[in-house]
Amino acid sequence: MHGEYKMPGGKLVVADLEVSNGNLSRVRISGDFFLEPDTALTLIDVALSGLPATADGEELAAAVRAMLGPHVGMYGVSPESIAVAVQRALEAPP
């Protein structure tokens, strides 16, 4: 599944994922945004993996926020924009 979202005033966020047994799996977030440190991108994928495919945008964003903590710099992207990209992937036709 593939979804994209261009955050207003920000950058493109892309979500590629699968659903296995009702949960997000093989989640890969990418785009033209920046994170500091770069390794935070892997943390986002881990935060989303295993969440129910029925999770709403608030739950998805909260999982990203909780995993990253206050010390990760996000430039051109937000937990909410990542959630939108994931939701779009889930809504995309197969």
N, C-alpha and C positions, 0 to 999 in steps of 0.2 A: 504494500500500500504506500502511496506517495501523496504528500500534501505540501503546499507552499503557502507562505504568508509574507507579504511585504508590510512590515510595521510602519505606520505613519511616522515620517520623520526619521525612520531607522533603516534597517537593512533587510534583505531577504532571509527568511528562515525556511529551511526545508526539513521535512520529516519523512523518513523511510522506515517502515516497520511492518511487522507481521502480528497476527493475533493467534495465539495458541492456547487452547483450553479457556478461552474467554479473557485472557490476559495479554498485555502488550509484550511482544518479544522481538528480538533482533532490531531494537530501536537504534536508529542512527540519525542524529540531528546534525545538520550542516547549514552552510549559508555564507554570506559575505560579511558577517558580523565579526567582532573581535571579543575574545575573552582573555583575561589576565589572571592566573597563568593559563597557558594553552591547554594544559591537562584537564582543565575544568570541563571541557567538552565531553570527555569520557565520563565524568561524574554525572552530567546531564543524562546521557544514555542509560547509565546505571539507575538513576533516580526514577526514570520512566519505565524501565523494564520490570515486568511483573505486576504493574498496576492493572486493575480491571479495565477492559476495553470500554466499559460503561462510565468510567470516571469523567466527571465534568471538568470544564476549564479551570475552575477554582482548585479542584483537587490536583490536577496536573501541575498547575503553576506552583501550588504549595509544596509538592514533592520536589520540584526543581529548586525552589527557594531553600527548603530545608537541607537539601544535599549540598548546595553551594556555600551556604553560610554568608556572613557579611564581608568576608575577605576576598571574594572573587569580583573582579571588575568586569562588568558587562557593557559593551559599547555597541550601540545599534541594535540591541536585542534585549528582551525582558522575559522573565518566566511566563508572563501572560501571552507574549507573541509565540513562544515555543508551544504553549498549550493550544493556541489557535491552529498552528501548523499540524500538530498531532491530531486534533479533531477533524481537520480537513482531510487528512490521510484516512482516518477511520470512516469518513462519509463518502470518500471517493468510490465510484463504481469499480468493481474488480476488473 
